[in-house]
Amino acid sequence: MINGFFLNIKSFESRESSSPIIARPVAANLRGDYCENFFFSSWHRYLISVLGSFPLEIGRQIFCSFQAIFGLSPKVLENFSIITLVKQRLGVYAQFVGKFPCINLGAALGGATSYLSTTVGDPFLPQAFVITLKGDSPAGGINQFFNRYFKAALQIAEINPEIKTISIMIPSMMAG
């Protein structure tokens, strides 16, 4: 399966995260295949075209409201393990047998890593993962946002001491 559900693991990572956006096409390239990163039904395409006809600010507000639909509940992070995300990224390379001479590990660098990986013929494994959660601060208040996710960030760091957690709120992308 291509869309992040490898090894029967529920996908926690955001569809727009650079991790799957880079890893999937690199794996497809190594197989000699094409990879469509976003899978849109005809009604999704229609809604996107309608959304694109609105002025930027209105389109941004409408788009941000979709977080309530597609974002994950913060409760999914209660027993979260980074191993789940790593297994999903490794899953895109599961059909390969043998060893690669090297693995590109690090930041996606705006897609530059995909060119490097496909040119060299090695897989890419991300340094960062993005998880979109429901319930940002609708009023754009940074304190409300921080208080909401601080506890979750501490829990993730406690369970996974080898990683760093970063909560990002982008006020210009907030609806309201």
C-alpha atoms as a printed R data frame, in Angstrom:
    type eleno elety resid chain resno       x      y       z
1   ATOM     1    CA   MET     A     1   0.000  0.000   0.000
2   ATOM     2    CA   ILE     A     2   1.374  3.432  -0.895
3   ATOM     3    CA   ASN     A     3  -0.451  5.914   1.331
4   ATOM     4    CA   GLY     A     4   1.384  5.376   4.630
5   ATOM     5    CA   PHE     A     5  -0.352  2.269   5.976
6   ATOM     6    CA   PHE     A     6   2.537 -0.159   5.633
7   ATOM     7    CA   LEU     A     7   2.916 -3.103   7.963
8   ATOM     8    CA   ASN     A     8  -0.699 -2.646   9.176
9   ATOM     9    CA   ILE     A     9   0.308  0.397  11.217
10  ATOM    10    CA   LYS     A    10  -2.139  3.284  11.597
11  ATOM    11    CA   SER     A    11  -0.712  6.406   9.990
12  ATOM    12    CA   PHE     A    12  -0.039  9.246  12.421
13  ATOM    13    CA   GLU     A    13   1.987 11.375  10.090
14  ATOM    14    CA   SER     A    14   0.457 14.260   8.172
15  ATOM    15    CA   ARG     A    15  -0.019 13.638   4.456
16  ATOM    16    CA   GLU     A    16   1.831 16.851   3.659
17  ATOM    17    CA   SER     A    17   4.839 16.025   5.849
18  ATOM    18    CA   SER     A    18   8.119 16.023   3.938
19  ATOM    19    CA   SER     A    19   8.929 12.574   5.304
20  ATOM    20    CA   PRO     A    20   6.395 10.584   3.241
21  ATOM    21    CA   ILE     A    21   6.447 13.148   0.423
22  ATOM    22    CA   ILE     A    22  10.149 12.402  -0.133
23  ATOM    23    CA   ALA     A    23  10.404  8.730   0.933
24  ATOM    24    CA   ARG     A    24   7.546  7.431  -1.264
25  ATOM    25    CA   PRO     A    25   8.832  8.794  -4.591
26  ATOM    26    CA   VAL     A    26  12.429  7.851  -3.780
27  ATOM    27    CA   ALA     A    27  11.296  4.254  -3.141
28  ATOM    28    CA   ALA     A    28   9.224  4.313  -6.341
29  ATOM    29    CA   ASN     A    29  12.215  5.613  -8.299
30  ATOM    30    CA   LEU     A    30  14.430  2.857  -6.913
31  ATOM    31    CA   ARG     A    31  11.793  0.347  -8.149
32  ATOM    32    CA   GLY     A    32  11.615  2.119 -11.511
33  ATOM    33    CA   ASP     A    33   8.021  3.243 -10.855
34  ATOM    34    CA   TYR     A    34   6.129  6.533 -10.783
35  ATOM    35    CA   CYS     A    35   4.644  7.781  -7.509
36  ATOM    36    CA   GLU     A    36   1.600 10.017  -7.190
37  ATOM    37    CA   ASN     A    37   2.078 11.631  -3.790
38  ATOM    38    CA   PHE     A    38  -1.424 12.937  -3.283
39  ATOM    39    CA   PHE     A    39  -4.410 10.763  -4.059
40  ATOM    40    CA   PHE     A    40  -7.405 12.957  -4.814
41  ATOM    41    CA   SER     A    41 -10.798 11.678  -5.826
42  ATOM    42    CA   SER     A    42 -12.695 13.635  -8.478
43  ATOM    43    CA   TRP     A    43 -14.748 15.439  -5.820
44  ATOM    44    CA   HIS     A    44 -11.533 16.398  -3.958
45  ATOM    45    CA   ARG     A    45 -10.119 17.847  -7.182
46  ATOM    46    CA   TYR     A    46 -13.320 19.779  -7.769
47  ATOM    47    CA   LEU     A    47 -13.287 21.239  -4.250
48  ATOM    48    CA   ILE     A    48  -9.632 22.205  -4.611
49  ATOM    49    CA   SER     A    49 -10.356 24.018  -7.877
50  ATOM    50    CA   VAL     A    50 -13.275 25.855  -6.245
51  ATOM    51    CA   LEU     A    51 -11.085 26.722  -3.255
52  ATOM    52    CA   GLY     A    52  -8.458 28.086  -5.639
53  ATOM    53    CA   SER     A    53 -10.966 30.541  -7.096
54  ATOM    54    CA   PHE     A    54 -11.421 32.356  -3.758
55  ATOM    55    CA   PRO     A    55  -9.194 35.240  -2.668
56  ATOM    56    CA   LEU     A    56  -6.139 33.986  -0.761
57  ATOM    57    CA   GLU     A    57  -7.350 34.985   2.723
58  ATOM    58    CA   ILE     A    58 -10.739 33.310   2.302
59  ATOM    59    CA   GLY     A    59  -9.148 30.202   0.803
60  ATOM    60    CA   ARG     A    60  -6.687 30.052   3.711
61  ATOM    61    CA   GLN     A    61  -9.502 30.230   6.278
62  ATOM    62    CA   ILE     A    62 -11.482 27.507   4.514
63  ATOM    63    CA   PHE     A    63  -8.400 25.307   4.136
64  ATOM    64    CA   CYS     A    64  -7.439 25.697   7.808
65  ATOM    65    CA   SER     A    65 -10.915 24.649   8.887
66  ATOM    66    CA   PHE     A    66 -10.207 21.227   7.344
67  ATOM    67    CA   GLN     A    67  -7.847 20.558  10.258
68  ATOM    68    CA   ALA     A    68 -10.936 19.807  12.325
69  ATOM    69    CA   ILE     A    69 -11.726 16.999   9.878
70  ATOM    70    CA   PHE     A    70  -8.301 15.593   9.012
71  ATOM    71    CA   GLY     A    71  -6.243 16.390  12.111
72  ATOM    72    CA   LEU     A    72  -5.731 13.693  14.725
73  ATOM    73    CA   SER     A    73  -7.025 13.870  18.252
74  ATOM    74    CA   PRO     A    74  -4.238 14.844  20.685
75  ATOM    75    CA   LYS     A    75  -5.166 11.659  22.603
76  ATOM    76    CA   VAL     A    76  -3.358  9.562  19.961
77  ATOM    77    CA   LEU     A    77  -0.113 10.872  21.426
78  ATOM    78    CA   GLU     A    78  -0.691  9.447  24.891
79  ATOM    79    CA   ASN     A    79   1.300  6.252  24.215
80  ATOM    80    CA   PHE     A    80   2.983  7.428  21.064
81  ATOM    81    CA   SER     A    81   6.312  5.914  20.021
82  ATOM    82    CA   ILE     A    82   8.656  7.220  17.358
83  ATOM    83    CA   ILE     A    83   9.165  3.564  16.366
84  ATOM    84    CA   THR     A    84   5.723  3.648  14.723
85  ATOM    85    CA   LEU     A    85   6.774  6.465  12.381
86  ATOM    86    CA   VAL     A    86  10.141  4.877  11.643
87  ATOM    87    CA   LYS     A    87   8.428  1.589  10.710
88  ATOM    88    CA   GLN     A    88   6.138  3.455   8.319
89  ATOM    89    CA   ARG     A    89   9.091  5.084   6.553
90  ATOM    90    CA   LEU     A    90  11.000  1.793   6.422
91  ATOM    91    CA   GLY     A    91   7.841  0.166   5.068
92  ATOM    92    CA   VAL     A    92   8.176  1.996   1.752
93  ATOM    93    CA   TYR     A    93  11.431  0.091   1.206
94  ATOM    94    CA   ALA     A    94  10.134 -3.268   2.478
95  ATOM    95    CA   GLN     A    95  10.072 -4.906  -0.967
96  ATOM    96    CA   PHE     A    96  13.825 -4.384  -1.462
97  ATOM    97    CA   VAL     A    97  16.078 -7.321  -0.642
98  ATOM    98    CA   GLY     A    98  19.722 -6.888   0.259
99  ATOM    99    CA   LYS     A    99  21.708 -3.897   1.380
100 ATOM   100    CA   PHE     A   100  22.170 -0.434  -0.021
101 ATOM   101    CA   PRO     A   101  25.697  1.016  -0.026
102 ATOM   102    CA   CYS     A   102  24.381  3.990   1.922
103 ATOM   103    CA   ILE     A   103  21.169  5.568   3.229
104 ATOM   104    CA   ASN     A   104  20.510  9.288   3.092
105 ATOM   105    CA   LEU     A   105  19.295 10.281   6.531
106 ATOM   106    CA   GLY     A   106  18.337 13.824   7.440
107 ATOM   107    CA   ALA     A   107  16.218 16.788   6.488
108 ATOM   108    CA   ALA     A   108  14.209 16.843   3.260
109 ATOM   109    CA   LEU     A   109  15.763 20.215   2.364
110 ATOM   110    CA   GLY     A   110  12.783 21.332   0.321
111 ATOM   111    CA   GLY     A   111  12.976 18.220  -1.838
112 ATOM   112    CA   ALA     A   112  16.706 18.446  -2.608
113 ATOM   113    CA   THR     A   113  17.231 15.201  -0.721
114 ATOM   114    CA   SER     A   114  15.006 13.369  -3.203
115 ATOM   115    CA   TYR     A   115  17.267 14.406  -6.079
116 ATOM   116    CA   LEU     A   116  20.344 13.313  -4.179
117 ATOM   117    CA   SER     A   117  18.803  9.958  -3.214
118 ATOM   118    CA   THR     A   118  17.530  9.150  -6.694
119 ATOM   119    CA   THR     A   119  20.785 10.245  -8.354
120 ATOM   120    CA   VAL     A   120  22.911  8.129  -6.014
121 ATOM   121    CA   GLY     A   121  20.350  5.295  -5.945
122 ATOM   122    CA   ASP     A   122  19.992  5.136  -2.178
123 ATOM   123    CA   PRO     A   123  16.925  5.332   0.073
124 ATOM   124    CA   PHE     A   124  16.016  8.395   2.114
125 ATOM   125    CA   LEU     A   125  14.967  8.258   5.751
126 ATOM   126    CA   PRO     A   126  13.731 11.474   7.350
127 ATOM   127    CA   GLN     A   127  15.055 13.288  10.350
128 ATOM   128    CA   ALA     A   128  11.699 14.937  11.060
129 ATOM   129    CA   PHE     A   129   8.076 13.797  11.152
130 ATOM   130    CA   VAL     A   130   4.981 16.011  11.119
131 ATOM   131    CA   ILE     A   131   1.775 15.148  12.927
132 ATOM   132    CA   THR     A   132  -1.222 17.464  12.492
133 ATOM   133    CA   LEU     A   133  -3.476 17.590  15.528
134 ATOM   134    CA   LYS     A   134  -7.011 18.866  15.936
135 ATOM   135    CA   GLY     A   135  -7.639 21.795  18.214
136 ATOM   136    CA   ASP     A   136  -5.238 24.622  17.452
137 ATOM   137    CA   SER     A   137  -6.028 27.908  19.106
138 ATOM   138    CA   PRO     A   138  -8.865 29.302  16.963
139 ATOM   139    CA   ALA     A   139  -8.230 32.817  18.236
140 ATOM   140    CA   GLY     A   140  -4.560 32.518  17.327
141 ATOM   141    CA   GLY     A   141  -3.478 32.777  20.957
142 ATOM   142    CA   ILE     A   142   0.024 31.381  21.420
143 ATOM   143    CA   ASN     A   143  -0.454 30.801  25.172
144 ATOM   144    CA   GLN     A   144  -3.583 28.701  24.623
145 ATOM   145    CA   PHE     A   145  -1.758 26.708  21.928
146 ATOM   146    CA   PHE     A   146   1.327 26.204  24.120
147 ATOM   147    CA   ASN     A   147  -0.701 25.104  27.137
148 ATOM   148    CA   ARG     A   148  -2.673 22.642  25.030
149 ATOM   149    CA   TYR     A   149   0.369 20.822  23.579
150 ATOM   150    CA   PHE     A   150   3.050 21.279  26.240
151 ATOM   151    CA   LYS     A   151   1.861 18.240  28.219
152 ATOM   152    CA   ALA     A   152   1.684 16.087  25.062
153 ATOM   153    CA   ALA     A   153   5.196 17.163  24.042
154 ATOM   154    CA   LEU     A   154   6.547 16.223  27.479
155 ATOM   155    CA   GLN     A   155   4.842 12.810  27.314
156 ATOM   156    CA   ILE     A   156   6.314 12.094  23.875
157 ATOM   157    CA   ALA     A   157   9.799 13.132  25.051
158 ATOM   158    CA   GLU     A   158   9.437 10.963  28.170
159 ATOM   159    CA   ILE     A   159   8.491  7.860  26.169
160 ATOM   160    CA   ASN     A   160  11.058  8.637  23.433
161 ATOM   161    CA   PRO     A   161  14.062 10.255  25.157
162 ATOM   162    CA   GLU     A   162  16.164 10.060  21.981
163 ATOM   163    CA   ILE     A   163  14.022 12.570  20.076
164 ATOM   164    CA   LYS     A   164  13.235 16.267  20.210
165 ATOM   165    CA   THR     A   165   9.639 17.484  20.062
166 ATOM   166    CA   ILE     A   166   8.714 20.807  18.529
167 ATOM   167    CA   SER     A   167   5.211 22.291  18.587
168 ATOM   168    CA   ILE     A   168   4.630 24.731  15.774
169 ATOM   169    CA   MET     A   169   1.745 27.131  15.516
170 ATOM   170    CA   ILE     A   170   1.534 29.153  12.322
171 ATOM   171    CA   PRO     A   171  -0.750 32.115  13.094
172 ATOM   172    CA   SER     A   172  -0.990 33.178   9.446
173 ATOM   173    CA   MET     A   173  -2.507 29.769   8.692
174 ATOM   174    CA   MET     A   174  -4.999 29.899  11.538
175 ATOM   175    CA   ALA     A   175  -8.683 30.214  10.751
176 ATOM   176    CA   GLY     A   176 -10.534 32.924  12.619
